[in-house]
């Protein structure tokens, strides 16, 4: 049976097991997960948090990560400003980015979710309101959600991937992982 791990990736952690990028050591998956033979199914940027799936099954990894399978990925985005209906509709219709038009997204404004504190905390400006949206996409371009919210005038302050397909972060604290197959 394929092994599938659900990991709540903290802010600042690379979505890989080694860091070859800089002289200063950055946190990687190996700082949290000591399981041989599993690899991330997709990526989550260093400055994003939330659900990262890891598996030892190459076919499952491809099915989760490859955009041709259109696996839905749901994000909670803390944005600068309060998007109006027109801005949300633009996200629902697809947004033109430098690398082309995005697929339509499902999006709604939500109340601030009850999440773990981010370390370091986000920068909030007292003179600019902020709000939260839930956004579901079915592709995975580089920094796509951040680029989409910025394109409609609402830069992302904090980004948490909450769900991939049927798997969610429910009950999983930041920096903690569990086997999806075993329930704990």
GROMACS elastic network, one bead per residue, 0.5 to 0.9 nm:
[ bonds ]
;  ai    aj funct       b0    kb
    1    57     6  0.88925   500
    1   181     6  0.89179   500
    2    55     6  0.70466   500
    2    56     6  0.62401   500
    2    57     6  0.55911   500
    2    60     6  0.81501   500
    2   181     6  0.85601   500
    3    38     6  0.77535   500
    3    54     6  0.80952   500
    3    55     6  0.53957   500
    3    56     6  0.56978   500
    3    57     6  0.70780   500
    3   179     6  0.72816   500
    3   180     6  0.77967   500
    3   181     6  0.69798   500
    4    38     6  0.81315   500
    4    53     6  0.68524   500
    4    54     6  0.57209   500
    4    56     6  0.71638   500
    4    57     6  0.82463   500
    4    60     6  0.89221   500
    4   178     6  0.86145   500
    4   179     6  0.58849   500
    4   180     6  0.55103   500
    4   181     6  0.65923   500
    5    38     6  0.82401   500
    5    52     6  0.82036   500
    5    53     6  0.56598   500
    5    54     6  0.50046   500
    5    55     6  0.62230   500
    5   177     6  0.66205   500
    5   178     6  0.56645   500
    5   180     6  0.56069   500
    5   181     6  0.81066   500
    6    51     6  0.65658   500
    6    52     6  0.60919   500
    6    54     6  0.66703   500
    6   167     6  0.77935   500
    6   168     6  0.81295   500
    6   169     6  0.77128   500
    6   172     6  0.84720   500
    6   176     6  0.85061   500
    6   177     6  0.54435   500
    6   178     6  0.54903   500
    6   179     6  0.62717   500
    6   180     6  0.62110   500
    7    32     6  0.89540   500
    7    33     6  0.86043   500
    7    50     6  0.74876   500
    7    51     6  0.56351   500
    7    52     6  0.51812   500
    7    53     6  0.62434   500
    7    54     6  0.76868   500
    7   169     6  0.80214   500
    7   172     6  0.77629   500
    7   173     6  0.89137   500
    7   174     6  0.81659   500
    7   175     6  0.70723   500
    7   176     6  0.59532   500
    7   178     6  0.66945   500
    7   179     6  0.88555   500
    8    49     6  0.70955   500
    8    52     6  0.63552   500
    8    53     6  0.88993   500
    8   161     6  0.89045   500
    8   162     6  0.89920   500
    8   169     6  0.67240   500
    8   172     6  0.64353   500
    8   173     6  0.64649   500
    8   174     6  0.50070   500
    8   175     6  0.54353   500
    8   176     6  0.57208   500
    8   177     6  0.63036   500
    9    12     6  0.85859   500
    9    13     6  0.67047   500
    9    14     6  0.86081   500
    9    15     6  0.80568   500
    9    29     6  0.81879   500
    9    32     6  0.89490   500
    9    44     6  0.81910   500
    9    46     6  0.89758   500
    9    48     6  0.81161   500
    9    49     6  0.52908   500
    9    51     6  0.62499   500
    9    52     6  0.63892   500
    9   174     6  0.62456   500
    9   175     6  0.56027   500
    9   176     6  0.77360   500
    9   177     6  0.86423   500
   10    13     6  0.59558   500
   10    46     6  0.84837   500
   10    47     6  0.85931   500
   10    48     6  0.76136   500
   10    49     6  0.50702   500
   10    50     6  0.66447   500
   10   118     6  0.80119   500
   10   119     6  0.83879   500
   10   174     6  0.55502   500
   10   175     6  0.55903   500
   10   176     6  0.89730   500
   11    14     6  0.87560   500
   11    45     6  0.87171   500
   11    46     6  0.62843   500
   11    47     6  0.53163   500
   11    48     6  0.56135   500
   11    49     6  0.50315   500
   11    50     6  0.82755   500
   11   118     6  0.70267   500
   11   119     6  0.69664   500
   11   120     6  0.81712   500
   11   174     6  0.88611   500
   12    26     6  0.78027   500
   12    27     6  0.68617   500
   12    28     6  0.86436   500
   12    45     6  0.84054   500
   12    47     6  0.53891   500
   12    48     6  0.75046   500
   12    49     6  0.81333   500
   12   119     6  0.86257   500
   13    16     6  0.85179   500
   13    26     6  0.70857   500
   13    28     6  0.52139   500
   13    29     6  0.69986   500
   13    31     6  0.88992   500
   13    45     6  0.82513   500
   13    46     6  0.52825   500
   13    47     6  0.76905   500
   13    48     6  0.86100   500
   13    49     6  0.84330   500
   14    17     6  0.77328   500
   14    18     6  0.83207   500
   14    19     6  0.77200   500
   14    26     6  0.73823   500
   14    27     6  0.62251   500
   14    29     6  0.66460   500
   14    43     6  0.88302   500
   14    44     6  0.78364   500
   14    45     6  0.70151   500
   14    46     6  0.50551   500
   14    47     6  0.87022   500
   15    18     6  0.89999   500
   15    28     6  0.64984   500
   15    29     6  0.62109   500
   15    40     6  0.70335   500
   15    42     6  0.84610   500
   15    43     6  0.58185   500
   15    44     6  0.60016   500
   15    45     6  0.70400   500
   15    46     6  0.70439   500
   15    52     6  0.79816   500
   16    19     6  0.74179   500
   16    28     6  0.58249   500
   16    29     6  0.56145   500
   16    30     6  0.78109   500
   16    39     6  0.79419   500
   16    40     6  0.71948   500
   16    43     6  0.84024   500
   17    27     6  0.89397   500
   17    28     6  0.53274   500
   17    31     6  0.80864   500
   17    33     6  0.87188   500
   17    39     6  0.84005   500
   18    26     6  0.89120   500
   18    27     6  0.86414   500
   18    28     6  0.61135   500
   18    29     6  0.76475   500
   18    30     6  0.71335   500
   19    22     6  0.73845   500
   19    25     6  0.69188   500
   19    26     6  0.65841   500
   19    27     6  0.78827   500
   19    28     6  0.67927   500
   20    23     6  0.81680   500
   20    25     6  0.86168   500
   21    24     6  0.86028   500
   21    25     6  0.86476   500
   21    26     6  0.86918   500
   22    25     6  0.68563   500
   22    26     6  0.79466   500
   23    26     6  0.89583   500
   25    28     6  0.89074   500
   27    30     6  0.80107   500
   27    31     6  0.63957   500
   27    32     6  0.89163   500
   28    31     6  0.56281   500
   28    32     6  0.76054   500
   29    32     6  0.54432   500
   29    33     6  0.58361   500
   29    34     6  0.84904   500
   30    33     6  0.51695   500
   30    34     6  0.61535   500
   30    35     6  0.86151   500
   31    34     6  0.78276   500
   32   175     6  0.66777   500
   32   176     6  0.74475   500
   32   177     6  0.81037   500
   33    36     6  0.88173   500
   33   176     6  0.86732   500
   33   177     6  0.75437   500
   35    38     6  0.66059   500
   36    39     6  0.88971   500
   36    56     6  0.87248   500
   37    55     6  0.79236   500
   37    56     6  0.56425   500
   38    54     6  0.57341   500
   38    57     6  0.79320   500
   39    42     6  0.89871   500
   39    53     6  0.83002   500
   39    54     6  0.50123   500
   39    55     6  0.54641   500
   39    56     6  0.63213   500
   39    57     6  0.86360   500
   39    58     6  0.88000   500
   39    61     6  0.80274   500
   40    43     6  0.68324   500
   40    52     6  0.68996   500
   40    53     6  0.57769   500
   40    55     6  0.65368   500
   40    56     6  0.89500   500
   40    61     6  0.74335   500
   40    65     6  0.88947   500
   41    52     6  0.73760   500
   41    53     6  0.55175   500
   41    54     6  0.54584   500
   41    55     6  0.67841   500
   41    58     6  0.87900   500
   41    60     6  0.79877   500
   41    62     6  0.70137   500
   41    63     6  0.85213   500
   41    64     6  0.60917   500
   41    65     6  0.53497   500
   41    66     6  0.88502   500
   42    52     6  0.75900   500
   42    53     6  0.75513   500
   42    54     6  0.84954   500
   42    61     6  0.76299   500
   42    62     6  0.84459   500
   42    64     6  0.72453   500
   42    66     6  0.79455   500
   42   140     6  0.84596   500
   43    52     6  0.72623   500
   43    53     6  0.89001   500
   43    65     6  0.81925   500
   43   140     6  0.87831   500
   44    47     6  0.82344   500
   44    48     6  0.62453   500
   44    49     6  0.72789   500
   44    50     6  0.80438   500
   44    51     6  0.82330   500
   44    52     6  0.68699   500
   44   143     6  0.87033   500
   44   161     6  0.81960   500
   45    48     6  0.51761   500
   45    49     6  0.78434   500
   45   142     6  0.84267   500
   45   143     6  0.72396   500
   46    49     6  0.77105   500
   47   158     6  0.81994   500
   47   159     6  0.79203   500
   48   158     6  0.70390   500
   48   159     6  0.52048   500
   48   160     6  0.60416   500
   48   161     6  0.76763   500
   49    52     6  0.86810   500
   49   118     6  0.88677   500
   49   158     6  0.81864   500
   49   159     6  0.62280   500
   49   161     6  0.63187   500
   49   162     6  0.88347   500
   49   174     6  0.82479   500
   50    75     6  0.86127   500
   50   159     6  0.81163   500
   50   162     6  0.59814   500
   50   163     6  0.84345   500
   50   169     6  0.71205   500
   50   174     6  0.74273   500
   51   160     6  0.77446   500
   51   161     6  0.54145   500
   51   162     6  0.58440   500
   51   163     6  0.64827   500
   51   164     6  0.73782   500
   51   167     6  0.84263   500
   51   168     6  0.69565   500
   51   169     6  0.59619   500
   52   161     6  0.80801   500
   52   164     6  0.83264   500
   53    61     6  0.85529   500
   53    64     6  0.85331   500
   53   164     6  0.81651   500
   53   167     6  0.86565   500
   54    61     6  0.76661   500
   55    58     6  0.76025   500
   55    60     6  0.73638   500
   55    61     6  0.63927   500
   56    60     6  0.83381   500
   56    61     6  0.78701   500
   57    60     6  0.53526   500
   57    61     6  0.60995   500
   57    62     6  0.87314   500
   58    62     6  0.61779   500
   58    63     6  0.86020   500
   59    62     6  0.51616   500
   59    63     6  0.61652   500
   59    64     6  0.86845   500
   60    63     6  0.50022   500
   60    64     6  0.61826   500
   60    65     6  0.85366   500
   61    64     6  0.53344   500
   61    65     6  0.60676   500
   61    66     6  0.81823   500
   62    65     6  0.51708   500
   62    66     6  0.53315   500
   62    69     6  0.86458   500
   63    66     6  0.58020   500
   63    67     6  0.84471   500
   63    68     6  0.84467   500
   63    69     6  0.61004   500
   63    70     6  0.88290   500
   63    71     6  0.78081   500
   64    67     6  0.81764   500
   64    69     6  0.73316   500
   64    70     6  0.84251   500
   64    71     6  0.61695   500
   64   164     6  0.79837   500
   64   165     6  0.79049   500
   65    68     6  0.87943   500
   65    69     6  0.79907   500
   65    70     6  0.87772   500
   65    71     6  0.76437   500
   65   139     6  0.88551   500
   65   140     6  0.79897   500
   66    69     6  0.59188   500
   66    70     6  0.75124   500
   66    71     6  0.80960   500
   66   139     6  0.81186   500
   66   140     6  0.82409   500
   67    70     6  0.51402   500
   67    71     6  0.70833   500
   67   138     6  0.69002   500
   67   140     6  0.63268   500
   67   141     6  0.87455   500
   68    71     6  0.83277   500
   68   138     6  0.88671   500
   68   139     6  0.78493   500
   69   138     6  0.83010   500
   69   139     6  0.86480   500
   70    73     6  0.88903   500
   70   137     6  0.83301   500
   70   139     6  0.59824   500
   70   140     6  0.89959   500
   71   137     6  0.82726   500
   71   138     6  0.55244   500
   71   139     6  0.74153   500
   71   164     6  0.69507   500
   71   165     6  0.56162   500
   72   136     6  0.62640   500
   72   137     6  0.56530   500
   72   139     6  0.76433   500
   72   163     6  0.79264   500
   72   164     6  0.59054   500
   72   165     6  0.52572   500
   72   166     6  0.86465   500
   73   135     6  0.82116   500
   73   136     6  0.53995   500
   73   137     6  0.54751   500
   73   138     6  0.62921   500
   73   139     6  0.80490   500
   73   140     6  0.84828   500
   73   161     6  0.72107   500
   73   162     6  0.77274   500
   73   163     6  0.56074   500
   73   165     6  0.63713   500
   74   106     6  0.88220   500
   74   134     6  0.68687   500
   74   135     6  0.55893   500
   74   137     6  0.65755   500
   74   138     6  0.89346   500
   74   160     6  0.86499   500
   74   161     6  0.59223   500
   74   162     6  0.56066   500
   74   164     6  0.64665   500
   74   165     6  0.84520   500
   75   133     6  0.81612   500
   75   134     6  0.57105   500
   75   135     6  0.52396   500
   75   136     6  0.62386   500
   75   137     6  0.83607   500
   75   145     6  0.80808   500
   75   159     6  0.67750   500
   75   160     6  0.55079   500
   75   162     6  0.53530   500
   75   163     6  0.70046   500
   76   110     6  0.87591   500
   76   113     6  0.81989   500
   76   132     6  0.68295   500
   76   133     6  0.58680   500
   76   135     6  0.64881   500
   76   136     6  0.89338   500
   76   158     6  0.82006   500
   76   159     6  0.59841   500
   76   160     6  0.51472   500
   76   161     6  0.62768   500
   76   162     6  0.65688   500
   77   131     6  0.83296   500
   77   132     6  0.55260   500
   77   133     6  0.53136   500
   77   134     6  0.63347   500
   77   135     6  0.73803   500
   77   145     6  0.82216   500
   77   146     6  0.84701   500
   77   149     6  0.87290   500
   77   156     6  0.62580   500
   77   157     6  0.74192   500
   77   158     6  0.58779   500
   77   160     6  0.64194   500
   77   161     6  0.84953   500
   78   112     6  0.81035   500
   78   130     6  0.70662   500
   78   131     6  0.57465   500
   78   133     6  0.66270   500
   78   155     6  0.86037   500
   78   156     6  0.58043   500
   78   157     6  0.54073   500
   78   159     6  0.63878   500
   78   160     6  0.85708   500
   79    82     6  0.75205   500
   79    83     6  0.84982   500
   79   129     6  0.89334   500
   79   130     6  0.56483   500
   79   131     6  0.55052   500
   79   132     6  0.59561   500
   79   133     6  0.75093   500
   79   149     6  0.76364   500
   79   150     6  0.89382   500
   79   154     6  0.57132   500
   79   155     6  0.55220   500
   79   157     6  0.52985   500
   79   158     6  0.71197   500
   79   159     6  0.86903   500
   80    83     6  0.87585   500
   80   124     6  0.83486   500
   80   125     6  0.88214   500
   80   128     6  0.70129   500
   80   129     6  0.64050   500
   80   131     6  0.66233   500
   80   132     6  0.87720   500
   80   153     6  0.85975   500
   80   154     6  0.53214   500
   80   155     6  0.54989   500
   80   156     6  0.63328   500
   80   157     6  0.64703   500
   81   128     6  0.63809   500
   81   131     6  0.62992   500
   81   153     6  0.83167   500
   81   154     6  0.58983   500
   81   155     6  0.80728   500
   82   109     6  0.87475   500
   82   129     6  0.67229   500
   82   130     6  0.59246   500
   82   131     6  0.55399   500
   82   132     6  0.81603   500
   82   154     6  0.75569   500
   83    86     6  0.79385   500
   83    87     6  0.57856   500
   83    88     6  0.64630   500
   83   109     6  0.79696   500
   83   131     6  0.79822   500
   83   133     6  0.86900   500
   83   152     6  0.84102   500
   83   153     6  0.81461   500
   83   154     6  0.68363   500
   84    87     6  0.54197   500
   84    88     6  0.64093   500
   84    89     6  0.86920   500
   85    88     6  0.51198   500
   85    89     6  0.60407   500
   85    90     6  0.86472   500
   86    89     6  0.50431   500
   86    90     6  0.62982   500
   86    91     6  0.88731   500
   87    90     6  0.50949   500
   87    91     6  0.65585   500
   87    92     6  0.87823   500
   87   149     6  0.88459   500
   87   152     6  0.57843   500
   87   153     6  0.79285   500
   87   154     6  0.87596   500
   88    91     6  0.51557   500
   88    92     6  0.62879   500
   88    93     6  0.87282   500
   88   107     6  0.66403   500
   88   108     6  0.72548   500
   88   109     6  0.83602   500
   88   152     6  0.82565   500
   89    93     6  0.61048   500
   89    94     6  0.85531   500
   89   107     6  0.83253   500
   90    93     6  0.51144   500
   90    94     6  0.61055   500
   90    95     6  0.63251   500
   90   104     6  0.86549   500
   90   152     6  0.72592   500
   91    94     6  0.51850   500
   91    95     6  0.59278   500
   91   102     6  0.87833   500
   91   104     6  0.66714   500
   91   105     6  0.59063   500
   91   106     6  0.76953   500
   91   107     6  0.70369   500
   91   135     6  0.86973   500
   91   148     6  0.70951   500
   91   149     6  0.77757   500
   91   152     6  0.76077   500
   92    95     6  0.82785   500
   92   103     6  0.84919   500
   92   106     6  0.56258   500
   92   107     6  0.63444   500
   93   102     6  0.84970   500
   93   103     6  0.74673   500
   93   105     6  0.68760   500
   93   106     6  0.89382   500
   94   101     6  0.62601   500
   94   103     6  0.51562   500
   94   105     6  0.64979   500
   94   148     6  0.85531   500
   95   100     6  0.82540   500
   95   101     6  0.54995   500
   95   102     6  0.53617   500
   95   103     6  0.77254   500
   95   104     6  0.77736   500
   95   148     6  0.63435   500
   95   151     6  0.72470   500
   95   152     6  0.79861   500
   96    99     6  0.78752   500
   96   100     6  0.55232   500
   96   102     6  0.63353   500
   96   148     6  0.82224   500
   96   151     6  0.78700   500
   97   100     6  0.51134   500
   97   101     6  0.58998   500
   97   102     6  0.72165   500
   97   144     6  0.88256   500
   97   147     6  0.73309   500
   97   148     6  0.73855   500
   97   151     6  0.73867   500
   98   101     6  0.82529   500
   99   102     6  0.86932   500
   99   141     6  0.89022   500
  101   104     6  0.89738   500
  102   105     6  0.82002   500
  102   137     6  0.89385   500
  102   139     6  0.81192   500
  102   141     6  0.88409   500
  102   144     6  0.85269   500
  102   148     6  0.83275   500
  103   137     6  0.74749   500
  103   138     6  0.72657   500
  103   139     6  0.73687   500
  104   137     6  0.73688   500
  104   138     6  0.83848   500
  105   135     6  0.65685   500
  105   136     6  0.55728   500
  105   137     6  0.50553   500
  105   138     6  0.75665   500
  106   134     6  0.79533   500
  106   135     6  0.56135   500
  106   136     6  0.50124   500
  106   137     6  0.68225   500
  107   133     6  0.67542   500
  107   134     6  0.55278   500
  107   136     6  0.64334   500
  107   137     6  0.89371   500
  108   132     6  0.87456   500
  108   133     6  0.55456   500
  108   134     6  0.54374   500
  108   135     6  0.67881   500
  109   131     6  0.77615   500
  109   132     6  0.60289   500
  109   134     6  0.63435   500
  109   135     6  0.88362   500
  110   113     6  0.77956   500
  110   131     6  0.78648   500
  110   132     6  0.55480   500
  110   133     6  0.53128   500
  110   134     6  0.65409   500
  111   131     6  0.76679   500
  111   132     6  0.63725   500
  111   133     6  0.80641   500
  112   115     6  0.85733   500
  112   131     6  0.71606   500
  112   132     6  0.58325   500
  112   133     6  0.86174   500
  113   132     6  0.80279   500
  115   118     6  0.85041   500
  115   173     6  0.88450   500
  116   173     6  0.72835   500
  116   174     6  0.69038   500
  117   120     6  0.84384   500
  117   121     6  0.71346   500
  118   121     6  0.50096   500
  118   122     6  0.72403   500
  118   158     6  0.86681   500
  119   122     6  0.81744   500
  121   124     6  0.88439   500
  122   157     6  0.64474   500
  122   158     6  0.68182   500
  123   157     6  0.74565   500
  124   127     6  0.88429   500
  124   128     6  0.78649   500
  124   129     6  0.86187   500
  124   130     6  0.80836   500
  124   157     6  0.81785   500
  125   128     6  0.54438   500
  125   129     6  0.76748   500
  125   130     6  0.87645   500
  126   129     6  0.73031   500
  130   154     6  0.89338   500
  130   157     6  0.87413   500
  135   145     6  0.79784   500
  136   163     6  0.88189   500
  137   140     6  0.76141   500
  137   145     6  0.82571   500
  139   144     6  0.86025   500
  140   143     6  0.80605   500
  140   144     6  0.66023   500
  140   145     6  0.87807   500
  141   144     6  0.50691   500
  141   145     6  0.85158   500
  142   145     6  0.86534   500
  142   147     6  0.87433   500
  143   146     6  0.55610   500
  143   147     6  0.61660   500
  143   148     6  0.86761   500
  144   147     6  0.51036   500
  144   148     6  0.60135   500
  144   149     6  0.86719   500
  145   148     6  0.50304   500
  145   149     6  0.62041   500
  145   150     6  0.84969   500
  145   156     6  0.81328   500
  145   159     6  0.83348   500
  146   149     6  0.54249   500
  146   150     6  0.61590   500
  146   151     6  0.85528   500
  146   155     6  0.67250   500
  146   156     6  0.55626   500
  146   157     6  0.87563   500
  146   159     6  0.79503   500
  147   150     6  0.51304   500
  147   151     6  0.59996   500
  147   152     6  0.88447   500
  147   155     6  0.79303   500
  147   156     6  0.84454   500
  148   151     6  0.50569   500
  148   152     6  0.66313   500
  148   153     6  0.88708   500
  148   154     6  0.86991   500
  148   155     6  0.85606   500
  149   152     6  0.54099   500
  149   153     6  0.64572   500
  149   154     6  0.51481   500
  149   155     6  0.55133   500
  149   156     6  0.63857   500
  150   156     6  0.69374   500
  151   154     6  0.74130   500
  151   155     6  0.80419   500
  152   155     6  0.83125   500
  156   159     6  0.67900   500
  161   164     6  0.78577   500
  161   168     6  0.87771   500
  161   169     6  0.83142   500
  162   167     6  0.85805   500
  162   168     6  0.57277   500
  162   169     6  0.55639   500
  162   170     6  0.81115   500
  163   166     6  0.69608   500
  163   167     6  0.56197   500
  163   169     6  0.65083   500
  163   170     6  0.88929   500
  164   167     6  0.53667   500
  164   168     6  0.65215   500
  165   168     6  0.80911   500
  167   170     6  0.86755   500
  167   180     6  0.81788   500
  168   171     6  0.87115   500
  168   172     6  0.86386   500
  169   172     6  0.53172   500
  169   173     6  0.79435   500
  170   173     6  0.85435   500
  172   175     6  0.84342   500
  172   176     6  0.62687   500
  172   177     6  0.70465   500
  172   178     6  0.80049   500
  173   176     6  0.55365   500
  173   177     6  0.82025   500
  174   177     6  0.85695   500
  177   184     6  0.85745   500
  178   181     6  0.87633   500
  178   182     6  0.79318   500
  178   183     6  0.70952   500
  178   184     6  0.52828   500
  179   182     6  0.53784   500
  179   183     6  0.61256   500
  179   184     6  0.59596   500
  180   183     6  0.54192   500
  180   184     6  0.73299   500
  181   184     6  0.83153   500
